[in-house]
Amino acid sequence: MQKRKIPMRKCIVSREMKPKNTMVRIVKNKDGIVSVDPTGKQNGRGAYISLDTALVKQAKDKKLFNQTLNAQVDDSFYDELIEYIDYKKARMEIENEQ
């Protein structure tokens, strides 16, 4: 059986290349709405960030999503993103235990 290629993506904060499944995609759709993309397949401009709340706080301080996606991102979005990352980390831990 052939090994499948693992897609790599670059974190906008740390600038590290990591496997796509260990990151979160943030997407801006054509209406200009910025949201978390849990599937990684929504239409629109995307940016990736690692599953680390410290990196999200850095992105909030530097307003990196505003620059990367060319959109106004509210501070409440960053709080929502932190909650999603905590949830995703917990899910990954449960899956690894089984």
ChimeraX attribute file (.defattr): number of C-alpha atoms within 10 A of each C-alpha:
attribute: neighborCount
match mode: 1-to-1
recipient: residues
	/A:1	3
	/A:2	4
	/A:3	5
	/A:4	6
	/A:5	6
	/A:6	10
	/A:7	10
	/A:8	14
	/A:9	20
	/A:10	17
	/A:11	20
	/A:12	18
	/A:13	18
	/A:14	12
	/A:15	12
	/A:16	13
	/A:17	13
	/A:18	17
	/A:19	13
	/A:20	18
	/A:21	14
	/A:22	15
	/A:23	22
	/A:24	24
	/A:25	22
	/A:26	22
	/A:27	24
	/A:28	21
	/A:29	15
	/A:30	10
	/A:31	7
	/A:32	15
	/A:33	12
	/A:34	22
	/A:35	17
	/A:36	19
	/A:37	17
	/A:38	14
	/A:39	9
	/A:40	16
	/A:41	10
	/A:42	16
	/A:43	11
	/A:44	16
	/A:45	16
	/A:46	21
	/A:47	20
	/A:48	23
	/A:49	26
	/A:50	26
	/A:51	19
	/A:52	14
	/A:53	18
	/A:54	12
	/A:55	17
	/A:56	23
	/A:57	15
	/A:58	13
	/A:59	18
	/A:60	18
	/A:61	10
	/A:62	12
	/A:63	16
	/A:64	16
	/A:65	26
	/A:66	15
	/A:67	11
	/A:68	12
	/A:69	19
	/A:70	12
	/A:71	13
	/A:72	13
	/A:73	19
	/A:74	13
	/A:75	11
	/A:76	9
	/A:77	14
	/A:78	17
	/A:79	15
	/A:80	12
	/A:81	18
	/A:82	19
	/A:83	12
	/A:84	17
	/A:85	20
	/A:86	13
	/A:87	11
	/A:88	17
	/A:89	14
	/A:90	12
	/A:91	11
	/A:92	11
	/A:93	10
	/A:94	10
	/A:95	9
	/A:96	8
	/A:97	6
	/A:98	5
